[in-house]
Amino acid sequence: MVTLEAMGIPVEYSFHEIGPSQHEIDLRYTDALTMADNVMTFRLVVKQVATDLGAYATFMPKPIEGAFGTGMHTHLSLFEGDVNAFHDPGDQHGLSKVGKHFIAGLLHHAREITAVTNQTVNSYKRLVAGYEAPVYVCWARNNESALVRVPVPKKGKESSTRIEFRSPDPACNPYLAFSVMLAAGLKGIEEGYALPPEAANNIYEMTPEERAVEGIDSLPQSLSEAINVMEGSELVAEALGEHVFDYFIRNKRSEWADYKSQVTPWEMDRYLGNT
């Protein structure tokens, strides 16, 4: 944190997370492009400082089996000049129509953008139930199982209303990830998407039938599924541009093919002596 501050990247705060040797470091908010630059610099600084101290740092989404994975919860705000477009003091929860449409856009296009926000095979080892990582497409204010969360602003700072998107992980390309996240949210505003009801229950404890009744879908469960969904997305193709869109899909299909051909220790332990 001292090194980041010395390099002109302000840090809001840091604390030890749930997993062993796992830490959360929150960078101070800024515009999307600058934040993407800061994320890239942040990774290099963390790795270099760890190396200098004889330790090793990784941004792998799920480096330890059975432990909590590493996410990159991203907070988004939208301003019109100096006015927070997500804030409405007249709303029961302080959330404006623009903010609601933005959330609806993220939810509507969540499955399409997952390959970009979670772009490694290992990413989907994190997106499983039981480790506070989002699995289902829903929103809430105080529900750790929700994909989109609306943090309750501190007293006296109600105008700081923002949205937290919880699925991205730190192995992603932040330039591409921020692009598709913003594209999804802005599409919701442009098209006036209706915001579904808030998820009041713990989604993990609901049955598949209960989730179906509530219209709660699941995020892709593998890189292959995510790429298949992304391939049919006009929104992602437009946000990334044809060249990046096509290259990304080819690259990730190759990664999945390499992974699929591997015989893992888990398979050897499970099947070698039993077949």
Disulfide bonds with the S-S distance in Angstrom:
none
